[in-house]
Amino acid sequence: MGRALVLTAPRQVGYESYDDAPLAPDEVRIRTLYSGISAGTELAQYRGTSPYLHKRWDPDLRLFRPGAEASLTYPVRTWGYEEVGEVIEVGAGVEGISPGTLVFGTWGHRTHYVATGDYVRPRLMPPGLDPILGIFSHIGAVGLNGVHDGRVRIGETVAVFGLGVLGQIVVQAARRSGARVIAVDRIPARLAMAEKSGAQVTLDAAGGSVAETIKELTGGRGADVCFEVTGSTAALNEAIRAAAYSARVVAMGFFQGDAQHLFLGEEFHHNRINVVCSQISGTDPELQYRWNKLRLWQTAIQLQADGLLDLHPLITHITPFEQAAEMYATLDQSPDQVLQAVLAFSD
């Protein structure tokens, strides 16, 4: 018998049991070891602010339709997308996969998952890599996709606004791409972590005009690329102000509600700023023949195995699966105390 985490109402977490069905010949059973909690998408569902809970997403027109039945209703079961587990049972027709194989993927906050052999083979954990780092396959891919969308060139100045998990990954990836990185946040511990990860300059967002400081640091030019990774329109506006003339601002945050504090008639209009959205459901059209979600997932794991990304320090809380409700409450009420929260599953 398996157990899965469900969201029964805003800020209400529960569990559901499900049967461990017999395997088909081409299937394997995976026991979840760790599952990461997303402080963006999941918290929006937890708080009840996700647009999917209030509008219907039309995939054909690619529009949210207000007034129609919402795409998501409670209880929400499609919850969680940062998992790593161990194969514990193999179907009769599966070749090349044995019990004990470690695999990363997306299957939700649940104790067990049944996948095909074809799903598992491209998602094997590299030998020697700490299994818990498999939870970064998805959020790591989001970060890499954002850096690709920024088209960062070696020697450029990059400013990262927001140093949560995703922002910290962007700092590391941009630094490894040869950029000079300016990291911006309001939380001292996050600024210190970004500095340790290679950011040459850290700026307290509460200490005055970040944009003016960045202009001064770049001889009046501004940043070549700015990444907004907070989901705050005020931060997006400051990123626009900090960008050089005709530069690129990559909006990676999951914005909620109205776009207050965004003044598009000012620097955006006068400096020909290019604002692009980066979202993991699609890659830069120029890259789509070579890069897809699977390659981004694989790369996020392999860069850790190669020592180019050091994401273990981002894990600040490991909580038993049975205490998930307490962890979500902490993320909701005291987000400044947590970076990456992980649910650990016992045998």
C-alpha positions as CSV (number, residue, x, y, z in Angstrom):
1,M,0.0,0.0,0.0
2,G,1.4,3.4,-1.0
3,R,0.7,6.9,0.3
4,A,0.6,10.2,-1.5
5,L,0.5,13.8,-0.3
6,V,-2.6,15.7,-1.4
7,L,-3.8,19.3,-1.0
8,T,-7.3,19.1,0.3
9,A,-7.9,22.9,0.5
10,P,-5.8,26.0,0.7
11,R,-3.2,25.4,3.4
12,Q,-4.6,22.0,4.2
13,V,-2.3,19.0,3.6
14,G,-3.5,15.4,3.8
15,Y,-2.6,11.9,2.7
16,E,-4.3,9.3,0.4
17,S,-3.5,5.6,0.2
18,Y,-3.3,3.7,-3.0
19,D,-2.8,0.1,-4.0
20,D,0.6,-1.1,-5.4
21,A,-0.8,-2.7,-8.6
22,P,1.0,-5.6,-10.2
23,L,3.7,-4.6,-12.7
24,A,3.2,-5.0,-16.5
25,P,6.1,-6.7,-18.2
26,D,7.7,-3.4,-19.3
27,E,7.3,-1.6,-15.9
28,V,9.4,-1.1,-12.7
29,R,8.4,-0.1,-9.3
30,I,10.3,2.8,-7.7
31,R,10.5,3.5,-3.9
32,T,10.8,7.2,-3.4
33,L,13.8,8.3,-1.3
34,Y,13.5,12.1,-1.4
35,S,11.1,14.6,-2.8
36,G,11.9,18.3,-3.1
37,I,9.3,21.0,-2.3
38,S,9.0,23.8,-4.8
39,A,8.7,27.2,-3.1
40,G,7.2,28.7,-6.3
41,T,4.6,26.6,-8.1
42,E,3.7,24.4,-5.1
43,L,3.3,27.3,-2.7
44,A,1.0,29.0,-5.1
45,Q,-1.2,26.0,-5.1
46,Y,-0.8,25.7,-1.3
47,R,-1.9,29.3,-0.8
48,G,-4.7,29.0,-3.4
49,T,-3.3,31.7,-5.6
50,S,-2.3,29.6,-8.7
51,P,-4.3,30.7,-11.8
52,Y,-5.0,27.1,-12.5
53,L,-7.3,27.0,-9.4
54,H,-9.4,30.0,-10.6
55,K,-9.3,29.8,-14.4
56,R,-9.2,27.2,-17.1
57,W,-6.1,26.9,-19.2
58,D,-6.9,26.2,-22.9
59,P,-3.9,24.3,-24.3
60,D,-5.0,24.8,-27.9
61,L,-5.4,28.6,-27.7
62,R,-2.8,28.9,-25.0
63,L,-5.1,31.2,-23.0
64,F,-6.5,31.2,-19.5
65,R,-10.2,31.4,-19.7
66,P,-11.8,33.3,-16.8
67,G,-15.3,32.2,-15.8
68,A,-14.8,28.7,-17.0
69,E,-14.4,25.7,-14.7
70,A,-10.9,25.8,-13.2
71,S,-8.2,23.5,-14.5
72,L,-7.4,22.4,-10.9
73,T,-9.9,21.7,-8.2
74,Y,-9.4,20.4,-4.6
75,P,-8.1,17.9,-3.7
76,V,-5.0,18.6,-5.8
77,R,-3.1,15.4,-6.5
78,T,-0.7,16.5,-9.1
79,W,1.7,17.8,-6.5
80,G,5.5,17.6,-6.4
81,Y,8.0,17.4,-9.3
82,E,11.5,16.9,-7.7
83,E,11.9,13.2,-6.9
84,V,14.6,10.6,-6.7
85,G,14.1,6.9,-5.8
86,E,15.3,3.4,-5.9
87,V,14.0,0.6,-8.2
88,I,12.7,-2.2,-5.9
89,E,10.9,-4.4,-8.5
90,V,11.3,-5.1,-12.2
91,G,8.8,-6.4,-14.7
92,A,9.5,-9.6,-16.6
93,G,10.3,-7.9,-19.9
94,V,12.6,-5.1,-18.6
95,E,16.2,-5.4,-19.5
96,G,19.2,-3.5,-18.2
97,I,17.6,-2.3,-15.0
98,S,17.9,-4.1,-11.7
99,P,16.6,-3.6,-8.1
100,G,18.8,-1.0,-6.4
101,T,19.1,1.3,-9.5
102,L,18.7,4.9,-8.5
103,V,16.6,7.2,-10.7
104,F,15.6,10.8,-10.7
105,G,12.3,12.1,-12.2
106,T,8.9,13.7,-11.6
107,W,6.2,11.6,-10.0
108,G,4.9,13.6,-7.0
109,H,5.1,13.4,-3.3
110,R,4.3,9.7,-3.0
111,T,6.0,6.7,-1.5
112,H,6.0,4.5,-4.6
113,Y,5.8,5.1,-8.4
114,V,5.4,2.7,-11.3
115,A,7.3,3.7,-14.5
116,T,8.3,2.0,-17.7
117,G,11.8,0.9,-18.4
118,D,12.0,3.5,-21.2
119,Y,11.2,6.2,-18.6
120,V,13.9,5.0,-16.2
121,R,16.9,4.5,-18.6
122,P,17.5,8.1,-19.5
123,R,17.1,9.2,-15.8
124,L,19.7,7.1,-14.1
125,M,21.6,8.8,-11.3
126,P,25.4,9.0,-12.0
127,P,27.5,6.6,-9.9
128,G,28.8,8.2,-6.8
129,L,26.5,11.2,-6.7
130,D,24.6,11.6,-3.4
131,P,21.1,10.4,-4.2
132,I,19.5,13.4,-2.5
133,L,20.9,15.6,-5.3
134,G,18.5,13.9,-7.7
135,I,15.8,16.3,-6.4
136,F,17.5,19.1,-8.4
137,S,16.7,17.6,-11.8
138,H,13.7,19.8,-12.4
139,I,14.5,23.0,-10.6
140,G,18.1,22.7,-11.9
141,A,16.6,22.4,-15.5
142,V,14.5,25.6,-14.8
143,G,17.7,27.4,-13.9
144,L,19.7,26.2,-16.9
145,N,16.8,27.0,-19.2
146,G,16.8,30.6,-17.8
147,V,20.5,31.0,-18.4
148,H,20.0,29.8,-22.0
149,D,17.2,32.3,-22.4
150,G,19.5,35.0,-21.2
151,R,22.1,34.1,-23.9
152,V,24.9,35.0,-21.5
153,R,28.2,35.6,-23.1
154,I,31.6,35.2,-21.5
155,G,32.8,38.4,-19.9
156,E,29.4,40.0,-19.5
157,T,27.9,41.4,-16.3
158,V,24.9,39.5,-15.1
159,A,22.6,40.7,-12.3
160,V,20.4,38.1,-10.5
161,F,17.5,39.5,-8.5
162,G,16.3,37.0,-6.0
163,L,18.5,34.3,-4.3
164,G,16.1,31.5,-3.4
165,V,16.9,28.1,-4.7
166,L,16.4,29.0,-8.4
167,G,18.3,32.3,-8.1
168,Q,21.2,30.5,-6.5
169,I,21.3,28.0,-9.3
170,V,21.3,30.9,-11.8
171,V,24.2,32.5,-10.0
172,Q,26.3,29.4,-10.2
173,A,25.3,28.6,-13.8
174,A,26.0,32.2,-15.0
175,R,29.3,32.3,-13.2
176,R,30.4,29.0,-14.8
177,S,29.4,30.5,-18.1
178,G,32.1,33.1,-17.7
179,A,29.9,36.0,-16.5
180,R,30.6,38.6,-13.8
181,V,27.7,38.1,-11.4
182,I,26.0,40.7,-9.2
183,A,23.6,39.0,-6.8
184,V,20.7,40.9,-5.2
185,D,18.4,39.9,-2.3
186,R,17.2,41.2,1.1
187,I,18.3,38.2,3.2
188,P,21.9,38.3,4.4
189,A,22.3,34.5,4.5
190,R,21.3,34.2,0.9
191,L,23.6,37.0,-0.1
192,A,26.4,35.2,1.7
193,M,25.6,31.9,0.0
194,A,25.7,33.6,-3.4
195,E,29.1,35.1,-2.6
196,K,30.4,31.7,-1.6
197,S,29.1,30.3,-4.9
198,G,31.1,32.8,-7.0
199,A,29.1,36.1,-7.2
200,Q,31.6,38.9,-7.4
201,V,29.2,41.5,-5.9
202,T,26.3,41.1,-3.6
203,L,23.8,43.9,-3.0
204,D,21.1,44.3,-0.3
205,A,17.9,45.2,-2.1
206,A,16.8,47.1,1.0
207,G,19.8,49.3,1.0
208,G,18.7,51.8,-1.7
209,S,18.5,51.9,-5.4
210,V,20.1,48.7,-6.7
211,A,19.8,49.8,-10.3
212,E,21.8,53.0,-9.6
213,T,24.5,51.0,-7.8
214,I,24.7,48.5,-10.8
215,K,25.0,51.4,-13.2
216,E,27.9,52.8,-11.1
217,L,29.6,49.4,-10.9
218,T,29.5,49.1,-14.7
219,G,30.7,52.6,-15.6
220,G,27.1,53.8,-16.3
221,R,26.3,51.0,-18.8
222,G,24.2,48.7,-16.7
223,A,24.0,44.9,-16.6
224,D,24.2,43.0,-19.9
225,V,21.6,40.5,-18.7
226,C,19.3,40.7,-15.7
227,F,17.5,37.7,-14.2
228,E,14.3,38.3,-12.2
229,V,13.8,35.2,-10.0
230,T,11.5,36.5,-7.2
231,G,8.1,36.6,-8.8
232,S,7.9,40.2,-7.6
233,T,6.9,42.9,-10.2
234,A,8.8,45.4,-8.1
235,A,11.9,43.3,-8.5
236,L,11.2,43.0,-12.2
237,N,10.9,46.8,-12.5
238,E,14.3,47.2,-10.7
239,A,15.9,44.6,-13.0
240,I,14.6,46.6,-16.0
241,R,16.1,49.8,-14.5
242,A,19.4,48.0,-14.0
243,A,19.7,46.7,-17.5
244,A,22.0,48.3,-20.1
245,Y,20.4,50.0,-23.2
246,S,18.8,47.3,-25.4
247,A,19.8,44.6,-23.0
248,R,17.8,41.5,-22.0
249,V,15.8,40.9,-18.8
250,V,14.8,37.3,-18.2
251,A,11.6,37.0,-16.1
252,M,11.8,33.6,-14.4
253,G,9.5,34.2,-11.4
254,F,5.9,33.0,-11.1
255,F,4.1,36.3,-10.7
256,Q,0.9,36.3,-8.7
257,G,-2.0,38.8,-8.9
258,D,-1.8,42.3,-10.4
259,A,1.4,43.8,-11.8
260,Q,1.8,46.6,-9.3
261,H,5.1,48.6,-9.1
262,L,5.8,47.9,-12.8
263,F,6.3,51.2,-14.7
264,L,6.6,50.3,-18.4
265,G,6.6,53.9,-19.5
266,E,9.9,54.6,-17.9
267,E,13.2,52.7,-18.4
268,F,11.5,49.8,-20.3
269,H,10.2,52.3,-22.9
270,H,13.2,54.6,-23.1
271,N,16.0,52.0,-23.0
272,R,14.5,49.5,-25.5
273,I,14.7,46.7,-22.9
274,N,14.0,43.2,-24.1
275,V,12.0,41.3,-21.5
276,V,11.7,37.6,-22.2
277,C,9.8,34.9,-20.2
278,S,11.7,31.8,-19.3
279,Q,9.5,28.8,-18.5
280,I,10.4,25.1,-18.4
281,S,7.6,24.0,-20.7
282,G,9.5,25.4,-23.6
283,T,13.1,26.2,-24.7
284,D,14.5,29.0,-26.7
285,P,13.2,28.4,-30.3
286,E,16.8,28.6,-31.6
287,L,17.7,25.7,-29.4
288,Q,14.7,23.5,-29.7
289,Y,16.3,21.1,-32.2
290,R,19.1,20.3,-29.7
291,W,17.7,21.1,-26.2
292,N,14.5,19.7,-24.7
293,K,13.3,19.1,-21.2
294,L,14.9,15.7,-20.9
295,R,18.3,17.1,-21.9
296,L,17.9,19.9,-19.4
297,W,17.0,17.4,-16.6
298,Q,20.0,15.2,-17.5
299,T,22.3,18.2,-17.7
300,A,21.2,19.5,-14.3
301,I,22.2,16.2,-12.7
302,Q,25.4,15.7,-14.7
303,L,26.7,19.2,-13.9
304,Q,26.5,18.2,-10.3
305,A,28.3,15.0,-10.9
306,D,31.0,16.9,-12.8
307,G,31.4,19.4,-9.9
308,L,30.3,22.4,-12.0
309,L,27.2,23.0,-9.9
310,D,27.4,22.6,-6.1
311,L,23.7,22.4,-5.0
312,H,24.0,20.4,-1.8
313,P,24.4,23.6,0.4
314,L,21.0,24.8,-0.9
315,I,19.3,22.0,1.1
316,T,18.5,23.6,4.4
317,H,15.7,21.4,5.7
318,I,15.1,17.7,5.5
319,T,11.7,16.7,6.9
320,P,10.1,13.2,7.2
321,F,7.3,12.7,4.7
322,E,4.9,12.2,7.6
323,Q,5.6,15.8,8.8
324,A,5.0,17.5,5.4
325,A,2.2,19.8,6.7
326,E,4.6,21.4,9.2
327,M,7.2,22.0,6.5
328,Y,4.7,23.7,4.1
329,A,3.5,25.9,7.0
330,T,7.1,27.0,7.6
331,L,7.6,27.7,3.9
332,D,4.4,29.7,3.9
333,Q,4.9,31.7,7.1
334,S,8.7,32.0,7.3
335,P,10.1,31.7,3.8
336,D,13.3,33.6,4.8
337,Q,14.3,30.7,7.0
338,V,14.3,28.0,4.3
339,L,16.0,27.5,0.9
340,Q,15.4,24.0,-0.4
341,A,13.1,21.8,1.7
342,V,13.2,18.1,1.1
343,L,10.8,15.3,2.2
344,A,12.6,12.1,3.3
345,F,10.8,8.8,2.9
346,S,11.5,5.9,5.3
347,D,11.5,2.2,4.4
